[in-house]
Amino acid sequence: MNHDSSVASLADALRAEAHRRGPGERLPSSRALIEAHRVSPVTVSRALALLTAEGIVVTRPGSGAFVADRPGRPAAPGGPTDLAWQAVTLGDRSVDARGVSWLLTPAPEGTVALSGGYLHPALQPTRALATAAARAARRPGAWEMPRLGGMPELRAWFARSVGGDIAPADVVITSGGQQSLTTVLRALLPPGAPVLVESPTYLGVLAIARASGLHPVPVPVDDGGVRPDLLAEAFAMSGARVFYCQPTFHNPTGTVLSAERRARVLDAARAAGAFVIEDDFARHIGIDPPPPPMVAQDGEGRVVHIASLTKATAPSLRVAAVIARGPVAERIRATQLLEEFFPARPLQETLLELVTSPGWPRHLRAVRAALPARRDALLAALARDLPELRVNRPAGGFHLWARLPDGVDDVELAEAALRAGVLVSAGRPFFPAEAAAPHLRISYATAASEAELAEGVRRLATALPRS
């Protein structure tokens, strides 16, 4: 059962109940709600808190929950408010977050989640995080302003974890990987500039680039990752000065760029006088040991490295690091300071407590043991129920990249799959331009168990059109 979906469902029911009753009338007791809706006390508490925040309900300790007064909203003269003027003022630039919203929306109740970017709650280190957060909150100065650029101890930890000759001074702590991408792209490129991206690529970076007025230029990938020959050609044709890539456990394809290709990527960037943004989001969720990051082998300050631990921990641990050297580092620090001042110190303290505790390596070992079993269970289910799909076998990350038969519309298939009770991601939104072929991204880290993975594939098979 999806806990957030249960809260939303109960809140909807109570919202309707409150509108049927008059102000001051008492709502059913918590015990009655638990029995009637078959939910936990925590779900009831969270649903009531949501309605209290909306001003629909007031709670009185010892008495229960009551319908709040509903002061009338003055009607606009002549009828409903006309907001059409905003279209003229806002202009023709739009911010399209639909793809990211799709990935972050919880699966409906009863749906098997084979899409998503985070570990299933059973794999998250929730107990270790709770302990770390409690200890962090008691640290002296935990709620004071942190050092600009991030806590020195946390910067030192990230520098050690990346390796090479990275120094703590090269590290700036940020509010998660997505915020890091926004900061780095805005620091490096003015609106209207091109930015080279793998095709396909992480759809979140496409949304950020377009919202910032940048123009993503696709560079095709094959089974070994981005093609360096086409990268050099794209630099020459577009005049781009930035290439965004995920060389380790690429999302969505799962590929790992070889040492030879990494060297050729750096050569192409050097010839173009360009930067490489290395999004290293999945290093700690490898099934096979990952190669060293590109930034550790870069002696020219060409690579801007983004390191995130959210994928290996929990969605709300929004802390990451950007590693850069030279004038670009100063620009990134200044951009981050203007955009967000600094990441919340309690979260920095919590992450530091977590990664320096004995529970951190134990958690990583547990995740690295669970992921291959889940990956192989998903592969076995696909081979049994959907043999017409061509599927890769990634060495890390969360996702399989499945090639659909020619003629299948992947977006329509994803919608049909949702109606059949399984959530998957259509491949088309991951391409910055036209998709060469239809694909699905199918996740093995988001379901509750191997049995649920098999059930999800069975439901997906009923949605795939057969000739």
NUBA-595896 format. One record per residue (C-alpha): x negated, y negated, z negated; residue number from 1; residue in one letter. Coordinates in pm, 1 decimal, always signed. Last residue first. Layout:
<nodes>
x X, y Y, z Z, pos NUM, code a
...
</nodes>
This chain:
<nodes>
x +7.7, y +839.4, z +3406.4, pos 467, code s
x -16.5, y +810.2, z +3028.4, pos 466, code r
x +57.2, y +490.7, z +2837.5, pos 465, code p
x -125.8, y +463.9, z +2503.3, pos 464, code l
x +119.7, y +401.9, z +2218.1, pos 463, code a
x +161.3, y +763.1, z +2103.2, pos 462, code t
x -217.1, y +802.8, z +2094.7, pos 461, code a
x -245.5, y +503.8, z +1862.4, pos 460, code l
x -19.8, y +677.4, z +1609.3, pos 459, code r
x -241.9, y +987.7, z +1608.7, pos 458, code r
x -548.9, y +762.7, z +1583.5, pos 457, code v
x -405.0, y +595.5, z +1273.4, pos 456, code g
x -325.1, y +931.6, z +1117.4, pos 455, code e
x -684.5, y +1043.5, z +1166.9, pos 454, code a
x -815.9, y +724.9, z +1004.4, pos 453, code l
x -569.6, y +774.1, z +718.1, pos 452, code e
x -710.8, y +1121.3, z +655.2, pos 451, code a
x -1062.1, y +976.0, z +652.4, pos 450, code e
x -951.7, y +738.8, z +379.0, pos 449, code s
x -813.8, y +394.4, z +293.5, pos 448, code a
x -868.3, y +233.6, z +633.3, pos 447, code a
x -1085.9, y -75.4, z +678.2, pos 446, code t
x -1430.0, y +77.0, z +733.2, pos 445, code a
x -1355.2, y +274.1, z +1052.7, pos 444, code y
x -1265.7, y -12.3, z +1285.8, pos 443, code s
x -1142.3, y +26.6, z +1643.4, pos 442, code i
x -1228.6, y -241.7, z +1897.3, pos 441, code r
x -1030.7, y -168.4, z +2210.8, pos 440, code l
x -1148.4, y -211.9, z +2568.0, pos 439, code h
x -1024.6, y -302.3, z +2916.0, pos 438, code p
x -1292.7, y -370.8, z +3180.5, pos 437, code a
x -1506.7, y -658.7, z +3307.7, pos 436, code a
x -1337.0, y -904.4, z +3073.5, pos 435, code a
x -1305.7, y -1254.5, z +3218.1, pos 434, code e
x -1469.2, y -1534.7, z +3020.6, pos 433, code a
x -1595.5, y -1564.5, z +2662.2, pos 432, code p
x -1510.2, y -1196.8, z +2602.4, pos 431, code f
x -1409.4, y -1090.3, z +2250.4, pos 430, code f
x -1045.7, y -1191.8, z +2314.2, pos 429, code p
x -1015.7, y -913.8, z +2579.9, pos 428, code r
x -1107.1, y -619.8, z +2355.8, pos 427, code g
x -770.5, y -572.2, z +2189.1, pos 426, code a
x -802.4, y -512.6, z +1816.8, pos 425, code s
x -630.1, y -223.8, z +1637.7, pos 424, code v
x -347.3, y -209.1, z +1381.2, pos 423, code l
x -146.4, y +114.7, z +1360.6, pos 422, code v
x +225.4, y +158.2, z +1295.4, pos 421, code g
x +373.7, y +235.2, z +1636.6, pos 420, code a
x +482.6, y -127.4, z +1676.3, pos 419, code r
x +121.8, y -223.9, z +1604.8, pos 418, code l
x +7.0, y +20.7, z +1872.0, pos 417, code a
x +240.5, y -140.2, z +2125.1, pos 416, code a
x +84.6, y -479.9, z +2053.5, pos 415, code e
x -267.5, y -337.9, z +2083.4, pos 414, code a
x -167.2, y -166.8, z +2409.3, pos 413, code l
x -27.7, y -490.7, z +2552.0, pos 412, code e
x -356.9, y -663.8, z +2476.8, pos 411, code v
x -559.5, y -374.9, z +2619.7, pos 410, code d
x -371.4, y -367.2, z +2949.9, pos 409, code d
x -446.8, y -21.7, z +3091.5, pos 408, code v
x -530.2, y -20.0, z +3463.3, pos 407, code g
x -865.8, y +149.1, z +3428.1, pos 406, code d
x -882.1, y +387.5, z +3134.9, pos 405, code p
x -985.4, y +229.5, z +2805.1, pos 404, code l
x -1344.9, y +183.8, z +2691.4, pos 403, code r
x -1366.5, y +211.8, z +2312.7, pos 402, code a
x -1606.5, y +4.9, z +2103.7, pos 401, code w
x -1626.9, y +158.1, z +1756.8, pos 400, code l
x -1648.6, y -76.8, z +1459.8, pos 399, code h
x -1772.5, y -126.6, z +1105.1, pos 398, code f
x -2145.5, y -193.7, z +1124.5, pos 397, code g
x -2412.3, y +66.8, z +1172.6, pos 396, code g
x -2569.9, y +319.7, z +1408.2, pos 395, code a
x -2278.5, y +298.7, z +1651.6, pos 394, code p
x -2141.9, y +605.0, z +1836.0, pos 393, code r
x -1981.7, y +470.3, z +2154.7, pos 392, code n
x -1633.9, y +562.7, z +2280.9, pos 391, code v
x -1505.3, y +650.8, z +2627.4, pos 390, code r
x -1128.3, y +697.8, z +2588.6, pos 389, code l
x -958.9, y +976.2, z +2789.8, pos 388, code e
x -1013.1, y +1219.9, z +2501.3, pos 387, code p
x -748.3, y +1041.5, z +2291.9, pos 386, code l
x -611.2, y +1293.1, z +2040.4, pos 385, code d
x -903.4, y +1529.7, z +1973.4, pos 384, code r
x -1199.3, y +1312.6, z +2075.8, pos 383, code a
x -1039.5, y +1015.7, z +1899.2, pos 382, code l
x -992.5, y +1214.7, z +1578.2, pos 381, code a
x -1352.0, y +1337.8, z +1587.3, pos 380, code a
x -1484.8, y +983.3, z +1644.1, pos 379, code l
x -1277.8, y +853.9, z +1352.5, pos 378, code l
x -1407.8, y +1127.2, z +1122.9, pos 377, code a
x -1763.3, y +1057.4, z +1242.0, pos 376, code d
x -1734.5, y +688.6, z +1158.6, pos 375, code r
x -1576.3, y +763.0, z +820.2, pos 374, code r
x -1851.7, y +1005.7, z +721.5, pos 373, code a
x -2115.3, y +764.4, z +853.2, pos 372, code p
x -1965.8, y +478.2, z +647.0, pos 371, code l
x -1935.3, y +654.7, z +311.7, pos 370, code a
x -2302.7, y +730.7, z +249.5, pos 369, code a
x -2421.0, y +383.9, z +348.0, pos 368, code r
x -2153.6, y +235.8, z +124.0, pos 367, code v
x -2259.8, y +444.5, z -174.6, pos 366, code a
x -2628.5, y +366.8, z -121.6, pos 365, code r
x -2548.3, y -5.0, z -98.7, pos 364, code l
x -2352.8, y +11.6, z -423.9, pos 363, code h
x -2635.2, y +188.2, z -605.6, pos 362, code r
x -2882.9, y -70.9, z -474.9, pos 361, code p
x -2665.1, y -348.4, z -621.4, pos 360, code w
x -2574.0, y -180.9, z -951.0, pos 359, code g
x -2924.7, y -221.9, z -1093.0, pos 358, code p
x -2861.2, y -600.0, z -1100.5, pos 357, code s
x -3055.6, y -862.6, z -903.3, pos 356, code t
x -2810.4, y -865.5, z -612.6, pos 355, code v
x -2505.9, y -906.8, z -837.1, pos 354, code l
x -2632.9, y -1173.2, z -1077.4, pos 353, code e
x -2756.3, y -1383.1, z -783.2, pos 352, code l
x -2421.3, y -1344.5, z -608.5, pos 351, code l
x -2237.3, y -1455.9, z -921.3, pos 350, code t
x -2465.0, y -1757.5, z -974.4, pos 349, code e
x -2410.5, y -1868.9, z -614.2, pos 348, code q
x -2034.3, y -1819.9, z -656.7, pos 347, code l
x -2037.6, y -2020.9, z -982.3, pos 346, code p
x -2241.6, y -2293.3, z -803.7, pos 345, code r
x -1979.0, y -2362.1, z -539.6, pos 344, code a
x -2148.4, y -2411.8, z -203.2, pos 343, code p
x -2293.2, y -2759.7, z -148.8, pos 342, code f
x -2201.1, y -3105.5, z -11.9, pos 341, code f
x -1952.4, y -2950.6, z +235.8, pos 340, code e
x -1985.3, y -3115.4, z +576.8, pos 339, code e
x -2234.9, y -3394.2, z +505.0, pos 338, code l
x -2472.6, y -3167.1, z +312.6, pos 337, code l
x -2446.3, y -2894.5, z +573.9, pos 336, code q
x -2532.1, y -3136.3, z +852.0, pos 335, code t
x -2831.8, y -3271.4, z +658.8, pos 334, code a
x -2961.7, y -2922.5, z +583.9, pos 333, code r
x -2919.5, y -2819.5, z +948.5, pos 332, code i
x -3103.0, y -3130.1, z +1068.8, pos 331, code r
x -3388.2, y -3069.0, z +827.9, pos 330, code e
x -3417.3, y -2708.2, z +941.5, pos 329, code a
x -3423.6, y -2816.1, z +1307.2, pos 328, code v
x -3718.9, y -3042.1, z +1229.2, pos 327, code p
x -3934.7, y -2743.1, z +1128.9, pos 326, code g
x -3825.0, y -2404.5, z +1002.9, pos 325, code r
x -3490.8, y -2224.6, z +980.0, pos 324, code a
x -3316.1, y -1973.3, z +755.4, pos 323, code i
x -2943.3, y -2008.2, z +693.3, pos 322, code v
x -2801.7, y -1830.6, z +389.8, pos 321, code a
x -2464.1, y -1690.4, z +289.8, pos 320, code a
x -2205.7, y -1723.4, z +12.8, pos 319, code v
x -1831.5, y -1673.8, z +48.8, pos 318, code r
x -1777.7, y -1384.4, z -190.1, pos 317, code l
x -1406.9, y -1391.2, z -108.8, pos 316, code s
x -1415.1, y -1115.4, z +151.6, pos 315, code p
x -1594.1, y -857.2, z -65.7, pos 314, code a
x -1938.1, y -694.1, z -75.2, pos 313, code t
x -2128.4, y -553.8, z +223.3, pos 312, code a
x -1947.0, y -766.6, z +480.0, pos 311, code k
x -1984.6, y -1073.6, z +257.0, pos 310, code t
x -2362.7, y -1041.9, z +230.5, pos 309, code l
x -2453.6, y -1295.3, z +500.4, pos 308, code s
x -2784.2, y -1391.5, z +661.3, pos 307, code a
x -2790.4, y -1648.0, z +943.6, pos 306, code i
x -3128.4, y -1689.9, z +1117.4, pos 305, code h
x -3231.5, y -1982.7, z +1334.6, pos 304, code v
x -3503.6, y -1844.9, z +1562.0, pos 303, code v
x -3745.3, y -2074.6, z +1748.5, pos 302, code r
x -3956.1, y -2174.9, z +1448.9, pos 301, code g
x -4266.9, y -2073.7, z +1645.7, pos 300, code e
x -4397.2, y -1768.6, z +1460.3, pos 299, code g
x -4092.3, y -1551.5, z +1513.0, pos 298, code d
x -4130.3, y -1192.1, z +1395.6, pos 297, code q
x -3942.1, y -1236.5, z +1065.3, pos 296, code a
x -3679.7, y -1441.0, z +1251.2, pos 295, code v
x -3604.7, y -1145.6, z +1477.1, pos 294, code m
x -3484.9, y -935.6, z +1186.7, pos 293, code p
x -3674.3, y -615.3, z +1111.5, pos 292, code p
x -3516.5, y -302.7, z +1260.7, pos 291, code p
x -3209.0, y -150.6, z +1095.4, pos 290, code p
x -3217.4, y +176.4, z +898.8, pos 289, code p
x -2942.1, y +407.2, z +1030.6, pos 288, code d
x -2593.3, y +374.9, z +883.2, pos 287, code i
x -2636.0, y -0.2, z +848.0, pos 286, code g
x -2404.0, y -198.5, z +626.3, pos 285, code i
x -2668.3, y -423.5, z +469.0, pos 284, code h
x -2788.5, y -573.0, z +797.5, pos 283, code r
x -2435.2, y -650.8, z +919.3, pos 282, code a
x -2414.1, y -1031.8, z +931.5, pos 281, code f
x -2751.2, y -1096.6, z +1094.0, pos 280, code d
x -2634.9, y -1371.9, z +1330.2, pos 279, code d
x -2958.6, y -1473.0, z +1505.0, pos 278, code e
x -2924.1, y -1817.8, z +1663.1, pos 277, code i
x -3197.4, y -1842.9, z +1927.1, pos 276, code v
x -3333.0, y -2188.4, z +2009.7, pos 275, code f
x -3439.8, y -2311.3, z +2353.3, pos 274, code a
x -3744.7, y -2447.8, z +2535.2, pos 273, code g
x -3630.8, y -2249.4, z +2839.8, pos 272, code a
x -3951.8, y -2045.9, z +2868.8, pos 271, code a
x -3953.9, y -1991.3, z +2492.2, pos 270, code r
x -3591.3, y -1873.6, z +2497.4, pos 269, code a
x -3670.4, y -1622.0, z +2772.6, pos 268, code a
x -3977.4, y -1497.1, z +2584.0, pos 267, code d
x -3776.2, y -1466.1, z +2262.3, pos 266, code l
x -3516.6, y -1255.0, z +2444.0, pos 265, code v
x -3798.2, y -1049.3, z +2599.0, pos 264, code r
x -3943.8, y -972.1, z +2255.6, pos 263, code a
x -3602.0, y -866.2, z +2128.6, pos 262, code r
x -3559.3, y -648.5, z +2437.4, pos 261, code r
x -3880.7, y -456.7, z +2365.4, pos 260, code e
x -3799.9, y -419.9, z +1996.6, pos 259, code a
x -3462.0, y -268.7, z +2088.7, pos 258, code s
x -3134.1, y -453.7, z +2036.3, pos 257, code l
x -2891.1, y -259.0, z +1821.0, pos 256, code v
x -2544.9, y -197.1, z +1966.1, pos 255, code t
x -2223.9, y -188.8, z +1760.4, pos 254, code g
x -2005.5, y -307.6, z +2051.6, pos 253, code t
x -1782.6, y -559.6, z +1870.0, pos 252, code p
x -1975.3, y -699.2, z +1687.5, pos 251, code n
x -2343.2, y -612.2, z +1727.9, pos 250, code h
x -2506.4, y -378.6, z +1478.0, pos 249, code f
x -2834.8, y -577.6, z +1484.0, pos 248, code t
x -2910.9, y -817.8, z +1770.5, pos 247, code p
x -2610.7, y -1043.2, z +1707.6, pos 246, code q
x -2666.5, y -1334.6, z +1946.0, pos 245, code c
x -2620.9, y -1708.5, z +1998.8, pos 244, code y
x -2845.1, y -1865.6, z +2264.0, pos 243, code f
x -2917.9, y -2238.8, z +2243.7, pos 242, code v
x -3080.5, y -2486.4, z +2485.8, pos 241, code r
x -2847.8, y -2437.3, z +2781.2, pos 240, code a
x -2954.8, y -2571.8, z +3122.4, pos 239, code g
x -2677.2, y -2360.7, z +3273.5, pos 238, code s
x -2853.2, y -2197.8, z +3571.5, pos 237, code m
x -3199.1, y -2154.0, z +3419.4, pos 236, code a
x -3080.8, y -2039.1, z +3077.3, pos 235, code f
x -2832.9, y -1802.0, z +3243.0, pos 234, code a
x -3108.7, y -1649.0, z +3460.4, pos 233, code e
x -3329.5, y -1589.0, z +3158.0, pos 232, code a
x -3035.8, y -1423.3, z +2982.4, pos 231, code l
x -2960.5, y -1213.0, z +3291.8, pos 230, code l
x -3307.2, y -1061.5, z +3276.4, pos 229, code d
x -3283.0, y -1021.8, z +2899.2, pos 228, code p
x -2969.1, y -803.0, z +2921.9, pos 227, code r
x -2786.6, y -823.1, z +2589.2, pos 226, code v
x -2733.9, y -494.3, z +2411.6, pos 225, code g
x -2867.3, y -147.9, z +2490.7, pos 224, code g
x -2539.7, y -2.0, z +2622.4, pos 223, code d
x -2496.5, y -310.2, z +2843.0, pos 222, code d
x -2450.4, y -677.2, z +2765.1, pos 221, code v
x -2354.3, y -965.4, z +2993.1, pos 220, code p
x -2450.6, y -1328.4, z +2920.4, pos 219, code v
x -2141.7, y -1548.7, z +2897.5, pos 218, code p
x -2154.6, y -1931.0, z +2878.4, pos 217, code v
x -1963.7, y -2081.9, z +2584.9, pos 216, code p
x -1886.7, y -2452.7, z +2644.1, pos 215, code h
x -1900.8, y -2672.6, z +2334.6, pos 214, code l
x -1629.5, y -2918.4, z +2222.6, pos 213, code g
x -1654.4, y -2825.0, z +1855.0, pos 212, code s
x -1322.0, y -2635.6, z +1866.0, pos 211, code a
x -1457.6, y -2442.7, z +2165.5, pos 210, code r
x -1774.7, y -2342.7, z +1983.6, pos 209, code a
x -1593.7, y -2247.4, z +1662.3, pos 208, code i
x -1339.8, y -2030.3, z +1847.4, pos 207, code a
x -1611.6, y -1855.6, z +2048.2, pos 206, code l
x -1809.7, y -1797.8, z +1728.8, pos 205, code v
x -1508.6, y -1630.3, z +1570.0, pos 204, code g
x -1464.6, y -1401.9, z +1874.4, pos 203, code l
x -1785.1, y -1215.5, z +1798.4, pos 202, code y
x -1929.7, y -1132.1, z +2139.1, pos 201, code t
x -1851.9, y -958.5, z +2467.6, pos 200, code p
x -2035.1, y -1100.2, z +2657.6, pos 199, code s
x -2331.5, y -1231.1, z +2460.2, pos 198, code e
x -2336.5, y -1604.8, z +2409.1, pos 197, code v
x -2514.2, y -1898.8, z +2574.0, pos 196, code l
x -2417.7, y -2244.3, z +2452.9, pos 195, code v
x -2332.0, y -2527.3, z +2692.0, pos 194, code p
x -2312.5, y -2888.3, z +2569.9, pos 193, code a
x -1993.1, y -3095.2, z +2578.6, pos 192, code g
x -2004.1, y -3191.4, z +2214.8, pos 191, code p
x -2363.3, y -3222.9, z +2088.1, pos 190, code p
x -2566.5, y -2912.9, z +1997.3, pos 189, code l
x -2806.1, y -2803.4, z +1723.9, pos 188, code l
x -2649.3, y -2939.3, z +1405.9, pos 187, code a
x -2293.7, y -2869.5, z +1517.6, pos 186, code r
x -2383.3, y -2512.9, z +1611.0, pos 185, code l
x -2568.5, y -2458.1, z +1283.7, pos 184, code v
x -2295.2, y -2597.5, z +1059.9, pos 183, code t
x -2012.7, y -2407.2, z +1227.2, pos 182, code t
x -2209.8, y -2082.2, z +1227.9, pos 181, code l
x -2299.0, y -2126.0, z +861.0, pos 180, code s
x -1934.7, y -2189.6, z +772.4, pos 179, code q
x -1845.5, y -1857.6, z +933.6, pos 178, code q
x -2129.2, y -1679.7, z +754.0, pos 177, code g
x -2037.8, y -1792.5, z +405.5, pos 176, code g
x -2050.9, y -2113.1, z +204.7, pos 175, code s
x -2416.5, y -2199.0, z +261.9, pos 174, code t
x -2753.8, y -2155.8, z +89.6, pos 173, code i
x -3050.4, y -2314.5, z +267.9, pos 172, code v
x -3367.8, y -2111.8, z +318.1, pos 171, code v
x -3701.8, y -2226.4, z +465.5, pos 170, code d
x -3813.0, y -2361.4, z +124.9, pos 169, code a
x -3780.9, y -2009.4, z -11.9, pos 168, code p
x -4060.9, y -1904.8, z +225.8, pos 167, code a
x -4031.0, y -1669.3, z +524.7, pos 166, code i
x -4366.7, y -1516.2, z +617.0, pos 165, code d
x -4220.6, y -1183.6, z +720.8, pos 164, code g
x -3943.5, y -1052.3, z +500.7, pos 163, code g
x -3568.7, y -1110.4, z +523.3, pos 162, code v
x -3499.0, y -975.8, z +173.8, pos 161, code s
x -3783.6, y -1177.2, z +21.1, pos 160, code r
x -3655.3, y -1507.7, z +167.5, pos 159, code a
x -3298.6, y -1425.1, z +58.7, pos 158, code f
x -3416.0, y -1362.3, z -298.8, pos 157, code w
x -3620.6, y -1684.5, z -304.2, pos 156, code a
x -3319.2, y -1887.2, z -192.6, pos 155, code r
x -3116.7, y -1724.5, z -468.8, pos 154, code l
x -3377.4, y -1811.2, z -732.4, pos 153, code e
x -3403.9, y -2171.0, z -607.0, pos 152, code p
x -3026.7, y -2227.7, z -627.6, pos 151, code m
x -2906.4, y -2382.3, z -303.5, pos 150, code g
x -3003.5, y -2652.2, z -56.1, pos 149, code g
x -2914.8, y -2924.4, z -301.8, pos 148, code l
x -2971.4, y -2791.9, z -654.1, pos 147, code r
x -2641.3, y -2692.8, z -808.9, pos 146, code p
x -2383.1, y -2936.0, z -952.2, pos 145, code m
x -2270.8, y -2821.1, z -1294.5, pos 144, code e
x -2029.4, y -2537.4, z -1356.3, pos 143, code w
x -2292.4, y -2273.7, z -1431.4, pos 142, code a
x -2490.8, y -2522.8, z -1640.2, pos 141, code g
x -2588.0, y -2263.5, z -1897.0, pos 140, code p
x -2480.8, y -1919.5, z -1774.9, pos 139, code r
x -2148.2, y -1798.2, z -1911.7, pos 138, code r
x -1969.0, y -1809.4, z -1575.0, pos 137, code a
x -2247.9, y -1600.8, z -1421.2, pos 136, code a
x -2203.7, y -1322.4, z -1675.7, pos 135, code r
x -1832.6, y -1296.7, z -1603.9, pos 134, code a
x -1888.8, y -1320.1, z -1229.0, pos 133, code a
x -2153.6, y -1045.5, z -1236.6, pos 132, code a
x -1928.5, y -813.4, z -1436.3, pos 131, code t
x -1635.0, y -875.4, z -1203.2, pos 130, code a
x -1860.7, y -827.4, z -902.9, pos 129, code l
x -1993.3, y -496.9, z -1039.0, pos 128, code a
x -1636.1, y -376.9, z -1092.8, pos 127, code r
x -1525.1, y -494.0, z -748.9, pos 126, code t
x -1815.8, y -339.6, z -558.9, pos 125, code p
x -1605.9, y -291.5, z -242.5, pos 124, code q
x -1560.6, y +59.0, z -102.1, pos 123, code l
x -1212.2, y +119.4, z -247.0, pos 122, code a
x -1115.9, y -232.1, z -137.2, pos 121, code p
x -1166.3, y -129.6, z +228.8, pos 120, code h
x -1477.2, y -300.4, z +359.0, pos 119, code l
x -1432.5, y -617.2, z +559.3, pos 118, code y
x -1401.5, y -723.6, z +921.6, pos 117, code g
x -1063.2, y -591.7, z +1021.6, pos 116, code g
x -893.7, y -349.8, z +1256.0, pos 115, code s
x -803.6, y +16.0, z +1215.6, pos 114, code l
x -547.3, y -72.9, z +948.6, pos 113, code a
x -275.7, y +192.9, z +922.2, pos 112, code v
x +60.7, y +17.9, z +893.2, pos 111, code t
x +302.5, y +99.1, z +609.2, pos 110, code g
x +331.9, y -262.2, z +494.7, pos 109, code e
x +208.3, y -498.5, z +763.3, pos 108, code p
x -169.8, y -519.9, z +817.7, pos 107, code a
x -327.1, y -817.2, z +645.6, pos 106, code p
x -396.1, y -1121.0, z +868.6, pos 105, code t
x -768.9, y -1199.9, z +888.3, pos 104, code l
x -838.4, y -1052.0, z +1232.7, pos 103, code l
x -526.0, y -1204.3, z +1383.7, pos 102, code w
x -609.1, y -1543.9, z +1230.1, pos 101, code s
x -952.3, y -1530.0, z +1393.4, pos 100, code v
x -795.4, y -1473.1, z +1734.3, pos 99, code g
x -523.7, y -1732.3, z +1680.2, pos 98, code r
x -757.9, y -2008.4, z +1562.4, pos 97, code a
x -717.8, y -2236.7, z +1864.8, pos 96, code d
x -819.1, y -2595.4, z +1793.5, pos 95, code v
x -696.2, y -2816.3, z +2076.3, pos 94, code s
x -842.0, y -3114.1, z +2259.9, pos 93, code r
x -595.4, y -3290.4, z +2493.3, pos 92, code d
x -522.7, y -3599.0, z +2284.9, pos 91, code g
x -436.1, y -3611.6, z +1914.9, pos 90, code l
x -269.4, y -3951.7, z +1944.5, pos 89, code t
x -45.8, y -3857.8, z +2235.5, pos 88, code v
x +62.4, y -3525.9, z +2083.9, pos 87, code a
x +125.4, y -3699.7, z +1749.5, pos 86, code q
x +401.9, y -3914.5, z +1901.3, pos 85, code w
x +620.6, y -3601.8, z +1929.3, pos 84, code a
x +677.2, y -3600.2, z +1553.8, pos 83, code l
x +1044.7, y -3700.3, z +1561.2, pos 82, code d
x +1194.1, y -3658.5, z +1213.9, pos 81, code t
x +1535.3, y -3493.7, z +1219.0, pos 80, code p
x +1847.2, y -3713.8, z +1239.7, pos 79, code g
x +1922.0, y -4081.2, z +1308.6, pos 78, code g
x +1753.1, y -4214.8, z +998.6, pos 77, code p
x +1531.5, y -3948.6, z +842.5, pos 76, code a
x +1700.5, y -3755.7, z +567.6, pos 75, code a
x +1586.3, y -3813.0, z +211.9, pos 74, code p
x +1471.8, y -3488.0, z +53.0, pos 73, code r
x +1708.3, y -3381.8, z -221.4, pos 72, code g
x +1559.1, y -3282.6, z -551.2, pos 71, code p
x +1573.2, y -2908.0, z -598.0, pos 70, code r
x +1561.3, y -2828.5, z -967.2, pos 69, code d
x +1374.5, y -2508.8, z -1036.2, pos 68, code a
x +1535.0, y -2164.5, z -1047.4, pos 67, code v
x +1434.7, y -1990.9, z -1369.1, pos 66, code f
x +1172.3, y -1738.2, z -1475.9, pos 65, code a
x +1162.2, y -1577.4, z -1819.3, pos 64, code g
x +1232.9, y -1681.3, z -2179.8, pos 63, code s
x +920.2, y -1591.2, z -2377.8, pos 62, code g
x +701.8, y -1830.7, z -2183.1, pos 61, code p
x +917.4, y -2050.2, z -1957.6, pos 60, code r
x +856.9, y -2009.7, z -1587.0, pos 59, code t
x +971.4, y -2257.7, z -1324.0, pos 58, code v
x +1062.4, y -2143.5, z -973.5, pos 57, code v
x +1098.1, y -2308.0, z -633.0, pos 56, code i
x +818.5, y -2564.4, z -674.5, pos 55, code g
x +594.6, y -2394.2, z -419.3, pos 54, code e
x +330.8, y -2332.9, z -688.4, pos 53, code a
x +598.8, y -2168.3, z -901.8, pos 52, code t
x +697.2, y -1950.4, z -606.6, pos 51, code l
x +338.6, y -1826.9, z -569.9, pos 50, code l
x +302.9, y -1771.9, z -944.8, pos 49, code a
x +624.4, y -1567.7, z -941.6, pos 48, code l
x +486.1, y -1347.2, z -662.9, pos 47, code a
x +153.2, y -1307.7, z -846.7, pos 46, code r
x +318.7, y -1202.2, z -1172.0, pos 45, code s
x +551.6, y -956.6, z -998.8, pos 44, code v
x +258.5, y -800.9, z -809.7, pos 43, code t
x +57.2, y -772.3, z -1131.7, pos 42, code v
x +351.3, y -601.3, z -1305.3, pos 41, code p
x +342.1, y -334.4, z -1031.9, pos 40, code s
x +602.7, y -283.4, z -762.0, pos 39, code v
x +898.2, y -50.3, z -717.5, pos 38, code r
x +1131.2, y -330.9, z -601.6, pos 37, code h
x +1422.5, y -269.4, z -841.0, pos 36, code a
x +1216.8, y -121.8, z -1124.8, pos 35, code e
x +943.0, y -384.7, z -1124.2, pos 34, code i
x +1196.5, y -664.1, z -1070.3, pos 33, code l
x +1405.9, y -546.5, z -1366.4, pos 32, code a
x +1097.2, y -533.9, z -1589.1, pos 31, code r
x +993.8, y -882.2, z -1478.3, pos 30, code s
x +1335.9, y -1016.7, z -1567.6, pos 29, code s
x +1587.4, y -1114.8, z -1301.4, pos 28, code p
x +1607.5, y -1490.0, z -1228.2, pos 27, code l
x +1765.7, y -1733.0, z -1472.5, pos 26, code r
x +1979.9, y -2018.1, z -1343.0, pos 25, code e
x +1839.7, y -2367.2, z -1399.4, pos 24, code g
x +1908.3, y -2490.8, z -1047.1, pos 23, code p
x +2180.6, y -2286.2, z -875.4, pos 22, code g
x +2147.4, y -1937.9, z -733.4, pos 21, code r
x +2153.2, y -1823.4, z -369.8, pos 20, code r
x +1838.0, y -2024.0, z -293.2, pos 19, code h
x +1657.6, y -1855.1, z -583.6, pos 18, code a
x +1753.9, y -1509.1, z -454.3, pos 17, code e
x +1614.3, y -1591.8, z -108.8, pos 16, code a
x +1285.9, y -1703.2, z -264.8, pos 15, code r
x +1286.4, y -1395.1, z -485.8, pos 14, code l
x +1311.2, y -1164.6, z -183.3, pos 13, code a
x +1043.4, y -1354.8, z +7.9, pos 12, code d
x +815.3, y -1350.6, z -299.1, pos 11, code a
x +864.3, y -973.3, z -328.6, pos 10, code l
x +763.0, y -922.5, z +34.5, pos 9, code s
x +463.4, y -1156.9, z +5.4, pos 8, code a
x +337.8, y -985.6, z -310.6, pos 7, code v
x +377.4, y -641.7, z -151.5, pos 6, code s
x +191.2, y -759.9, z +160.1, pos 5, code s
x -96.1, y -885.4, z -57.7, pos 4, code d
x -116.9, y -546.9, z -230.6, pos 3, code h
x -128.3, y -344.0, z +90.2, pos 2, code n
x +0.0, y +0.0, z +0.0, pos 1, code m
</nodes>
